[in-house]
Amino acid sequence: MSDQITTLTNENFDSTINDAQTPVLVDFWAEWCGPCKMIAPVLEELATEYDGRLTIAKLNVDDHREATEKFNIRGIPTLIFSKMVSQKPQKSAHCRKASWLLLLTQTFKGLDEHTESA
């Protein structure tokens, strides 16, 4: 895993999310999950491209069930944006980078609008 991707645990989950200076994309994943492995390279690329503007973090659902249950995660991969105007979970099984870039663009636009109106 890249140095630019944060590893989450039950112990550091809340503090990592709450103390982040950027929006956080949390990837709930597991070692045995094929689709999780498919999106991993996309997340690595996004971590590099959005360094300093977005934190990408991963939580292994098998090792850290407490945080997984807190968000009622029922399937993986599940990706959730934190520190968004809308706290709706974002789920996806597709892996194309263009789809993620579109989602990130929409997310940053929403954050910019929220900041300007505050």
N, C-alpha and C positions, 0 to 999 in steps of 0.2 A: 504494500500500500504506500502511496505517495506521502511524502513529508507534509504536503499541503492539505491532506485529508486528516481530520481529527477523529481519533478513536474514542467513542463514547462508552461509558459503563453505567451501571446503576448509580455508582457513587458520584460521578462527575456530570451526569446528564443535565440536571437542573442548572448547576452553576455555569456550565459551558453555554447553554442556550441563553440564560438570563444575562450573562456577562458579555456576550458577543457584541462586538462593535459593528457587525454587519448582519444582514439576513443570514439565516442558517438553513441549509438543505440537509435534512436528516434522512439517511438511507437505512431502513430497517432491513437486514439481510441475514443470510446464513451460508455457511460453507457449502452445504449440499445443494443449494438453490441454483439451478441452471440459469434462469433469467437474471438472478442477482449477479452472476458472473458475467453475463452479457452486457449489463449496463455499467459494470465497474470501469472499463476503459473510457467510457463517455464521461463518467464522473471525474476521472483523473484529468481528462482534457479540460473539463469545465473548471476544475479546481485551479489549473494553471492559468486559463484565460481570464478567470474572474478573481484572481488572487488580490486580496485587499478590498474587494467589493462584495464577496460572498464567501461564507464559510461552508465547506462541505464536510459533513460528519457522518460516521457510520456506527451503527449499533448492531452487534450480533445478537439476534433474538434468542438463540439457544443458550447463550452465556449470560444474558441479562434480561431475564423474564419480567422483572419488576417494572422497568421502564417500558417494556413492550406492552404489558398489561395496562399501564397508565394511559396509553393512547389507543387501547382496544384494537391492537393490530391483529388481524385475522388472516392475513395473507401477505406473502412477500414475493417480490420486493414491494415495499411501500415507501414512498418518499413524501415527506412533509416539509413544507416551508414554515419556518418559524419567523417571528417578527414581521409578519405580513399584515396588511390592512385586513384581509380576509384570512381567518385561521382554518379554512377548509383544507382537509388533507388532499394532497395531490398524489394519485396513484397512477402507475403506468407499467406496462409490460413491454412497451416498445422501446427501442434502443437508439433510434436515429438521433444523431447530434442536433440536427436541424429542429427537431421537435423540442428538445431541451432548450435550445437557444430561444425559440419562440416563447416557451413558458417563462424563461428567465427575463426576457424582454418585457413581457406582460407584468411580471412580478415587480421589476424595477420601476416600470411606469406607475404602477399602483402605489409603490412606496414613495416615489417622487411627488405624486398628487397628494398623498396623505401628509407629507412633510410640508408642502406649500400651503395647505389649508390649515395647518396647526398654528 
